[in-house]
Amino acid sequence: MSRWIQEGDNVDITNERKKGTFDTERMSAWIHGGPEVLKRRREILSFVKSIDDFKDPVPTEFMSREERILNNARKVVAMTDNTDQIDGSDFFGEGMYYQALTMGRDLHAMSLHYVMFIPTLQGQTDDEQLDEWLTKAISRAVVGTYAQTELGHGTNLSKLETTATYDSATEEFVLNSPTITAAKWWPGGLGKSSNYAVVVAQLYTKGECKGPHPFIVQLRDDETHMPLKGIRLGDIGPKLGINGNDNGFLLFDKVRIPRRALLMRYAKVKPDGTYVAPAHSKLGYGTMVFVRSIMIKDQSTQLAAAATIATRYASVRRQGEISPGKGEVQIIDYQTQQFRVFPQMARAFAFMAAATEIRDLYMTVTEQLTHGNTELLAELHVLSSGLKSIVSWDTAQGIEQCRLACGGHGYSQASGFPEIYGYAVGGCTYEGENLVMLLQVARFLMRAAEGVRKGTAKLADIGAYIGKTGSKTSRLTTHHHYTDADLVADLEHAARKQVFRAYDRLKKAQQHLSPEDAWNSVSVELAKASRWHVRVYLVKNFLNKVALAPQDLKFVLTDVARLYAYDIITSSIGAFLEDGYMSSNQMNEVKEGIYECLAKIRPNAVALVDSWDYDDKELKSVLGRRDGNVYPALLEWAQNSQLNRSDVLPSHTKYLGPMMKDARSKL
């Protein structure tokens, strides 16, 4: 019997689990990297469930903002008190899972301390600075954040306004916020929690601006926690999501810091003010690439959670009759419901596969950088930028589709969707606004296209398709005989055509416009090229991963991978029909492939989402609960409402009651 089936479960969801045609436990092991990794996940879950300090006194949906911040601070101290329960070197795996179980879909006072402050210290300090600061940060003697984004500038780092002007007479930098728009704005934990920050500021020395550089800066007194002289900071107020975190603002009024506050692994300023530039201009990108890398996994996890909730709820929700007189059916039996939810499931699988690859590439590049090798840095930057953009956008749209698939109950915070969406959609903006990221990818693509046209291209695997000639028409006959190679070739055709369409338009625009204006005039086409480029990678990577899966899992994973690829094709019909590359009959075959995939996934749907191995503690959804007993749980959840503490509210006593009494007296 499946470990997911227990006595007292909803009958419909139990029957769904019995329909599964593969071993859920083996699929879970495949998804998470093997039986030992899965075993460790279960051990971490068991530990977290056993600790009272990790439990919320009431569902967080019913807490005020102050209560959430206090509750999160309590839990993060308990969480970091017990890091011996996880492998601290495995942040992508055990670290992220441990945090998700303890903190839920909310950030906390130390989120950026671990995700950006410590990695920046590890990646950008020299040996002496590392010795001075890393132990303090890891031991939690200081709590840090990362202050880069400003009120007036986010993605455009070159125009940040905070200044750090070197004074050689005292060997100090003077930090200053010359305008209101220079205020640091958004850093997590900055408002009330952090006492240190890595601050990114324009470095001035000997009268010259050397561009943005990172500095470590003390913000608050170690004993009183009061802001230091010349420093003004606070909380920026409620957001769409993650309100258990005190995102903050920060302004400097001529604050002096030591010369050695500049992080000096790559760039340096000597005591006399002489600037020593880094050997490679992109060496300082490590922290941001690291964050984008973990974002891809985090985003895929949120979409998978949404798909789990929608699939399980669709299995227990009965509504309407397909055949009159035969009783109401599970809404998962409606093809329209499958068409709305199953592609989101497929996307989540594809994004998880990409997350694994980008993690491995990041680790390789990090190791190479320690030896001064920057060979793969550009590829990692392009890939992480593109994936961050596509994955976060598709995740946000997919979560909303899953919410809509759950009808009215999906609108309740009990569903988990408002929190999931509020948490995930921020990923479309932070660590690089999505369109800006796509245009960065486009610069790589335009260089590649120019190299192909000039016959000088040396393309990495991810861009090799740009240099291919390709077939003039699709080799598709029927979807049953549509090979992986032919499917990828069709996607590469669409991507290659868009790359050269953008390239040709750019070259034409450059004949009568400045390079900057020409780029802007073609930016929509450039962004389209980047989207195609990333989606080709996602499909190829997913198909390659499925091809290596165990035989007893491959058949169902193939259905999921095909659905992902077919959905991309049918969402961009014009790209394949123009120039006669595909016929309408061939496109109809792809559509038939979608309908067949939906039908084949249907009996395995609940087993597939169970394979992601979400415990109710991590999922945090009444609609998606494991046992399927949704309706009693909804009623129980509602009892936590503050409004239910009294049968008669002051709103009635003070306003509504007198109104009704007065109206009755006049009848």
N, C-alpha and C positions, 0 to 999 in steps of 0.2 A: 504493500500500500504506500502511496506517495506520502512523504513527510508533511505535505501540505493539507492532508485530509485528517480531520479530527472529529470525534463525536460531538454532536450538537451544532455542526456547521449547517449553513443553508443548503438545502437539498440541490438546488440548481447549480450552485458553484461546485458542489461535490461531484455531481454528474459531469460537469465540464472537465474536472480534473481527471476523471476516469476515462474520458474520451481521448486524452493525449496519446500520441503514437510514438513517443520517444521517452527516454529516461530523463526526467527533469533534473535529477541530481548530477548526471553526467553533463548536461547542458550548462548547469550552473558552474561546474568546474571548468568547462571550456571557456565560458565568458570571463571568469575571474582569474584565469591563469593557472589552473590545476587544482587537484584535490587538497593539497596542503594549504594553498592560499584560501580555499573555501573553508577549510577547517579553522584557520586562523580567524577568519571573519566571524565564524560562529563563536569562537572563544572570546573574542572582543565583545561581541553582542551580549554574551552571557555575563561577562564582567560588568558591563555598563548597566545592565538590568539589575544587578545585585547591589548597586551603590545608591543609597538613598539620596545623596547629594546631587545626583544626576536627574532626579525626578522633579517635575514641575508641580507646584501646589495645586494649580488649576490649569486647564488648557490655556496656552499663551494667547489665544484669540480673545480671551476675556480679561487680559491684563492691560493696565494703563502703560504708557510709554515708560514712565519712571519705574514701574514694577518690572517691566521687561528688562530694562537695563540693569537693575539690581539683581534680578534673577539670573541673567546671563553672566554677570560678574561673579556671582557665587558659583555658578557651574563651571566657568572657565578656570577658576582657581582650583576647583576639585579636579577638573580634567587634566590640568597641567601638573597637579600634584601626583597624578597617577600615570605619567607617561612611561613608566617602566613596564606597563602592560602591553606596549606596542613597540615595534621596531622603528626607532626614531629616524633611521636612514631611509625608510620607505614612506615618504610623505604622500606620494601619488596613490599608494595603496592603503596601508594600515592607517596612516595619519589622517587622510581625508575621510576614511570610513569612521574612525574613532570620533572625529569632530562632528560628522553628520549625525551620529547617534546621540552624542551628548548635547549638541547645541541646536540641532534641527536646522531649518532653513532661515537662519538668522546669523548675522555677524555679531561680533562681541568685541570687548575692549582690546583683545590681543590678536584679532584677525590679521591685521596688517603687520603686527609685530612678527608673526611667523611666516607670512606669505611674502612680505616685501622688505621689512626692516632687516631681519636676520640674513636672508639671501643677498641683500645689497652689501651688508658687511662682509659676508663670505666672498662675494665676487669682486668688490671694488676697493677694499682696504689693502694697504701694504702689510707686510708681516708685523711690523710694530703696532700698527693700528688694530690689526686683527687680535693680537695678544691683549690689547687694552680693552677692547669692546665686546668681543664675541662671548667671553665667559659671562660678562655682566648681562648680556642679552639672553643667553640660553638659561642662565640661572634665575632670570626674572628680577634681577636687582634693578634693572631699568625696564620700562615698557615703552617701546618705540612704535612709530608709524612712518609713513612715507609721504611727504608733502611735496607734490609736484604740480598738480592741477591748480589753476588759479581761477578767480572769479571771471576774469576776462579771457583766459586762454586755457585750452585743454590739450587737444591733439597737436596743435601747432607749437611745439616745444621751443622752437627758435625765437618765438616772440614772448616768452615768459618775461614778466616785468620785475620780479624780485631780484635785487642786485646784491652781489657780494664783492665789495671793492677792497682790494688789498692795500694795507697801510704798512709799508716796509719799515717805517720808523718804530713801530710797536710789534711788528710781525703778527698782525691780526687782520682778519677780514671784518668789514663792517656790513652787516646785513640790514637791508632797508626795503620797505614797501613804499615806493614813491607815489603810488596812486591807489585808489580804492580797488580798481580791477587787478592790482597786484596781490590782493589778499589770497592766500592759499585757501581753497574751498573744496570740500568733499572728502579729504582723507579720513579713513575710518579710525575711530579711537582718538582723533585729534581733539575733539571738543572738550572732553572732561577727563579722559583716562590716561593718555600717554604723557610721559614726562620728558621724552626725547623724540626727535624726529630726524630722519634723513630729509634735508630740505634741498630741493633743486633750485639753483639760482644762477643768474648770469654772472660769470666771473669776470671782473675787471682787474687788470694789473698793468701798471705803467701806462695808463691811459687808454688801453685797448680792451675791447670786449672779446673774450675767448669762448663765448657761448655758454649754454647751461651745463652746470657741474653739480655733483652731489656733495653736501656738507652734513656732518653730524652735529646737531644743535640741541642743547638742553633748553627745555621750554618751561619747566616748573621746578620749584624748590624740592629737593630730595626729602625734606622733613615735613614741610607744611603743605606741599603740593600746590602752592599758590604760583601764578604766573610770574616769571622773572621780570625784572625791570626792562621796559621797552618792548615787551611782548604782550600782545592782545589776542586772545583766542576764546573760542566758545563753540557751542553746538549750533548747527545750521537749521535745525527744526525737523519736523516730520517729513518722511519721504513716501514714495509709492510702496516701498517694501523695506525690509531689513531695519525695522525701527527699534530693535534691541541694541543698535550700535550708535554711538555718538559721533557721527560724521561731523567734522568741524571746520572752522575758519581760523586763519592765523595771519596777523600782520606784525611786521617788525618796524621799530623806530630806532634806527641807527644802533643796532645791537652788535657788540664786538665779540668775536669768537677767535680762538687761536688759529694760526696758520695751519696747524696739523688737523684742524677740523675738516679740511678738504680731504675727501677720500682719494688716496694717492696711489692706488695700484697702477693706474694707467697714466692719467694726467698729473702733473706736479707743478707746484709753485715754490721756487727756492726762496730762502730768507730775503734776498735782495729784490724779489719780485719777478725774477726771470721765470717765464712759463715754459714748461716742458710738455710738449704735446704727446698724446698716446701714439703708439706705433701703428694702430689701426683705428680709424674713426668710429667703427661700430662696436668696439670692445665693451663699451659701457651699456650695451643693449641687453646684457644677460638677464637682469632682474625682470624686465618687461617681457622678454621672451619666455622666461620661466612661468610668469603669471598667465600668459596666454596659453601656454601648454597645459597647465592644470585647469584652466577655464574650459577647455574643450572636453575634458573628462567630466567636469562638474556640470556643464550644460547638458551633456548626453545623459547624465544621471537624472537630471530634473525632467527631461523629456521622457525618459523611461518610467519615472514615477508617475507622470501624468498619463501615459499610455496604460500603465498597470491599473490605475484607478478607473479609467474609462472602460477598460476591458472587463474588469471584475464587476463593476456596477452594471454594465450592459448584460452581464450573465445572470444577474439576480433581479433586474428590473423587468417586469412584464407589462406590456402596454400594447393594446390593439390586437386585432386578429388578421392574420394573413389569409386564412381560410375561414369564412364565416361558420360559426357554430362549433369550432374546434378549440375554443379557448384562447386567452391572451398568450402571446408568445414573448419569449425573451427578446429584448430589443437588439441583441447581438445577431439575431437571425435576419434582420433587415439588411439587405445589401448596402443600402445607403449608410447605415451605421458602420458597417465593415469598411466602406470606402472612406469614411471620415477618420476612423481610428487606426486601422491596420497600417496605413502608410506612415503614421507617426511612430508606431512600433518599429517599423523597418528603418526609419531614419535613426532612431535611438541605437539600434544595432550597428548601423553604419558608422555613426559618430563614435561609438565606443571602440570600434575597430581602429578608427583614425587616432583616437586618443592614445591607444597603445603604441602606435607607430611614432607619433610625435614625441611621446615620452622617451622612447628609445633613442630617437634622433637627438633630443635635447641632452640626454646623458652622454652621448658620443661627442657632441660639440663641446660640452662643458669640459670633458676630459682633454679634448684637443686644445682648448684655449689655455689650459694650464701649461701647455708646451709652446704657446705662441702660434699655434696652427689655426688659421681662420678660414680654412678651405670650405667648410660646410656652413659657416655662419650666415652667409647671404641666403642660402637655400632654406635654412631653418627660419630665418626672419620672414621670408616670402611665404613659406608654407604655414607658419603659425599665424601670420597676419590674415591670410586668406581663410584659413579654417576658422579662426576666431570670428570673422565676419559672417561666414555662411552658417556655421553651426549655431551661433547665438541667434541669428535671425530666424532660421528654420525652427529652432527650439521654441522661441517665443510664439511663432505662428502655430506650431504643433500643440503647445499647451492650450492655447485658446480653442483649437478645434476639439481637443479632448474635453475641455470644459463645456463647450456647446453640446457635445455628444451626451452629456449627463443631464440635459434639460434644466429645469428650475433648481434642482438640488445642487447642480454644479456652481450656482451663483452663491451658495452659502459658504461661509468660511469653514464649515464642517467638512466640505469636500476636499479641502487642501489646495484647490486650484488658485484662489487669490494669493495665498502665500507663495506657492510655487512660481506663479507668474511674476509676482512682485519681486521675488528673489532673482529669477532667471533673466527677466527682460532688461535689467540693468546691464547685463553683459553685452547688450547691443551698443553700449556707449562707453563704459569704463575700459581702461587699458587700450584705447584707440577706437574712435567712432567708426562704425562699420564702413561707411562709404569712403572715409579716408584710408582705411585699411585696404579696401579694394583697389583704390587708385595707387597705393604703394605696390601692390601685386602687379598692377598694369604696367608700371615702369619696367619691371623685370620682363614682362611679356613683350613690350615694345622693343626692348633691347634684343630679345630673342628673335623677334620677327625681322628686325633689321639685319641681324646676323644671317638669317636664312636667305633673305633677299640678296645679300652681298656674298653669300657662300662662305662666310667665316664663322658660322655658328658652332659652338661647342656646348651642346645642350645636355643638362643632367636628365636623369630618367623622368623626372616629373614634367619636364618640358619637351621631351623628345618628339612627341606627336606633332609639334609645331613645324618640325623639319620634314615630316613625312609628306609624300605626294598624295597618298590615299586614293580610294576608289571613287569614281564619279557617281556611283549609285550604291545604295545599300544592298547587301547580300541576303537580307531577310527574305525568307520564303513563307514559313509559318512560325508562329511563336514556339511551337514544339521543337523546331530545328534551329532555333536562334542560339548560336554558340556564344560563349562568353567573349570570345575574340571578336566576333562580328558585332556584338552589342557594344563593346568598348570602341570598336572602329567607328561605329555610327556616332557615338558621343564625341569622339575625338574629331570627327568631321565637323560637327556643329561648333565645337570649341575653336578649332583651327580657322574656320571660316570667319568666326566673330573676331578672333585675334587680328586677322589680316584686314577685315573690314575697318576695325578701329585704327590699325596702322596706316592704311591708305588714306583714311579721312584725316588723320593727324598730319601726314606728310602734305596733303593738299592744303590744310589750314595753315601750315607753317610757311607756305609760299606768300601769304599776305598778312599774317599776324605774328606777333612776338611769340617766342616759345611758350611763355606762360599763358597768354590768351588763346593760343592754338590748343594747348592741353585742356584748358577749361571748356572750350567750344566742343570738344570731342569726349568730354568726361563721362557722359551717359553710356556711350559705346564702349569706352574703356572699362567701366564698371561691369558691363555685361560680359566682356571678355574675361574678366577676372572670375566672375561667377561660374562661367563655363569651365574655366581652368580648374577651379577647386572642385567642382562637381565631378569632373572626369577623374580626378585623383580619388575622391571619396568612393566612387563606384569601383574603380580598378582595385583599390586597396581592400574593399569589402569582398569583392569576388575572389581575390587572391587568398584572403583569410579563410573564406568558406571552402575554397578548393583544398585547403590543408586540414579541414575539420575531420574528425572521426566519421567513418562511413555511416554509422547509425544516427548521426546528427546532421549529416550533410544534406539529406533530402529535404528536411524542413527548413534549414538555413538557406538552401537554394531558393525556396519559395519566397522567403523574406527578402533576400538580396535581389531577386528578379523584380519583386514588387517595388523596391526602392528605385531600381534603374528604370523600369517602365513608367513609373510615376514622373520621373524627371523628363522623359521623352514626351509623354502626352501633355505635360504642362507647358511645353514649348513646341507645339506642333509646327508652327511656321518655320522654325529653324531647320526642319527636316524636309518639309514639302517644297520649300523654295528651290529653284534651280533643278527641280525634278529629282533630287537625291533620293527621296522616298515618294512612293505613290500613295494615294488615299487608301488603297487596299492594304498596303504594308502597314500604314498607320492603324488601320482597323485591326490588323493582326496584333499589334502591340496592345491595343485596348482589350482585345480578347484575352491576351496574356494577363492583364490586370485582373479581369474577372475570374480567370482560372486560379490565380494566386490567392484571391480573396476566399474562394471556395475551399482551397486546399489548406489555407491557414486557419479557417474557421474552427475545425475540431481541436486544433492545437493552440488556440489563442490564449486561453487561461494558463496552460502549461508553459507557454513561451514567456509570459510576463512573470509567472512564478519563478522561472529560471534566473531572473535577475536577483532573486534572493532578498527581496525587501521584507524586513520585519515590520510589523505595525508601528513600532517605535520610530523607525526611520521614515516610513511612508506618511505618517501623521494625517490620515484621511479616514473619516467615517465611511465614506462611500467605497473606498478601496480596501477596507479591512479584510484580512485573510479569511475569516469565517463566513463572510457574506451576509451576516446578520445586520443589515444596514438600518432597517426601520426602528427597531428598539434602541439601537445605538444613537440614532439621530435624536430621538426623544430624550434620551439620557444626557446627551451633549448639551441640548438646549437648556437643561436645568441649571447650567453654570452661568447663564446670563445674569448680569447684575440686576436687570429689570425684574427678575423673578424672585428677588429677595423680599419683595413686598407685594401683596395682592393689589394694593391701591397706591399709585405713585403720586408724588407731589404735583406732577403735571395735571392730574385729574382734580386733585383737591384745590389747586390754586386757579386753574383756568377752565378746563373742560367741564368739570362738575358744575361750577356756577353758571356757565353758559347754558348747559342742558336744563338746570333747575329754573333758570330765568325763562327759557323758552317754554318749558312745561307750564309755568304759571300764567302764560299768556294765551294758552290754547283754550 
